[in-house]
Amino acid sequence: MQMDLINRNIESMKKFETMINTADEGLANELVAEDAAFYTPASPEPLYGGTGYLSVVHWMRKGFSDVQWKIKDIAADSEKAAVHWELTGTHDGTFLNFPPTGKKISVSVMNFYYFNSEGKVINDIAAEGMIGILRGIGAM
């Protein structure tokens, strides 16, 4: 039973990678709980559910139209998964009021995802990947 939940959470993260790279709303609704609240620089208010999560993806695409996330490593248990992401993109739009620089970024990001009993993401805690993004575009 424990191993089944661990494998479920790992497989969910692999689908999650596809979801954020394609902005697939169907996958977002499949993978993210409707009442999950996310707090990001993209909004002063919490964003909810799959649609809310995808709004962060769309926000990132405004500054980096080719942004992609690639799973580098996953560690999981029955309730959560830690994912080491590589985020890449080209700063070709305004991002956090910084005008486009044309710089290509590659940033190491770590997120922790928590799951409900149905296997849907209910929380995402991100390490400070934003610092790496700002360094990449020359803002720091």
C-alpha positions in Angstrom: 0.0 0.0 0.0 2.7 2.5 1.0 4.7 1.7 -2.2 1.6 2.2 -4.3 1.1 5.7 -2.9 4.8 6.5 -3.5 4.6 5.3 -7.1 1.4 7.3 -7.6 3.0 10.5 -6.3 6.0 10.0 -8.6 3.8 9.4 -11.6 1.7 12.4 -10.7 4.8 14.6 -10.8 5.8 13.2 -14.2 2.3 14.2 -15.4 2.7 17.5 -13.6 5.8 18.2 -15.7 3.8 17.7 -18.9 1.0 19.9 -17.5 3.2 22.9 -16.7 5.1 22.7 -20.0 2.0 22.5 -22.1 -0.4 24.5 -19.8 -2.9 21.6 -20.2 -6.0 22.6 -18.3 -7.4 19.1 -18.3 -4.2 17.7 -16.6 -4.2 20.6 -14.2 -7.7 19.8 -13.0 -6.8 16.1 -12.8 -3.6 16.7 -10.8 -4.5 19.7 -8.6 -7.2 19.8 -5.9 -9.9 22.4 -6.6 -9.5 24.0 -3.2 -5.7 24.0 -3.2 -4.4 27.6 -2.5 -1.1 28.8 -4.0 0.8 31.9 -3.0 3.1 33.4 -5.6 4.5 36.7 -6.8 2.0 36.4 -9.7 -0.9 37.5 -7.5 -1.4 39.4 -4.2 -4.2 36.9 -3.4 -4.0 33.1 -3.3 -4.7 31.3 -6.6 -6.9 28.2 -6.4 -6.9 24.8 -8.1 -5.5 23.8 -11.4 -6.6 27.0 -13.1 -4.9 29.0 -10.4 -1.7 27.0 -10.8 -1.7 27.5 -14.5 -2.1 31.2 -14.1 1.4 31.2 -12.6 2.6 29.3 -15.7 1.0 31.9 -18.0 2.6 34.7 -15.9 6.0 33.1 -16.3 5.4 32.8 -20.1 4.9 36.6 -20.3 8.5 37.1 -19.3 9.9 33.8 -20.8 7.8 32.7 -23.7 9.8 29.5 -24.1 10.0 28.6 -20.4 10.3 24.9 -19.7 10.6 22.8 -16.5 12.5 19.5 -16.5 12.5 17.1 -13.6 16.0 16.4 -12.5 15.2 14.2 -9.5 12.2 13.2 -7.4 12.0 11.9 -3.8 8.6 10.9 -2.6 6.7 9.3 0.2 3.0 8.5 0.6 2.0 12.1 1.3 4.5 14.3 -0.6 7.1 14.6 -3.3 10.2 16.7 -3.4 11.1 17.7 -7.0 14.4 19.2 -8.2 13.5 21.1 -11.4 15.7 22.7 -14.0 13.9 25.8 -15.3 15.1 27.2 -18.7 13.9 30.0 -20.9 14.7 33.2 -22.7 13.9 36.6 -21.0 12.0 37.9 -24.0 9.2 39.8 -22.2 8.8 42.0 -19.2 9.2 40.1 -15.9 8.7 41.7 -12.5 9.0 45.1 -14.2 12.3 44.1 -15.7 12.3 44.7 -19.5 13.4 41.9 -21.8 17.2 41.3 -21.9 17.2 38.4 -24.4 19.3 36.4 -21.8 18.9 32.7 -21.6 18.5 31.3 -18.1 18.9 27.9 -16.6 17.9 27.8 -12.9 17.8 24.9 -10.4 14.6 25.0 -8.4 13.3 22.8 -5.6 9.6 22.3 -4.8 7.7 20.2 -2.3 4.3 19.0 -3.3 1.7 17.7 -0.8 -1.1 15.3 -1.8 -4.6 14.6 -0.5 -6.0 11.1 -0.1 -7.2 11.3 -3.8 -3.6 11.9 -5.0 -4.2 15.5 -6.0 -1.7 18.3 -5.2 -3.0 20.4 -2.3 0.1 22.5 -1.6 3.3 23.5 -3.3 6.2 25.0 -1.3 8.9 26.4 -3.5 12.5 27.1 -2.5 13.8 30.5 -3.7 14.0 29.8 -7.4 13.1 33.5 -8.0 16.6 34.5 -6.9 18.1 32.4 -9.6 15.8 33.8 -12.2 16.6 37.4 -11.3 20.4 36.6 -11.4 19.9 35.0 -14.8 18.4 38.1 -16.3 21.0 40.4 -14.7 18.6 42.0 -12.2 20.8 40.9 -9.2 
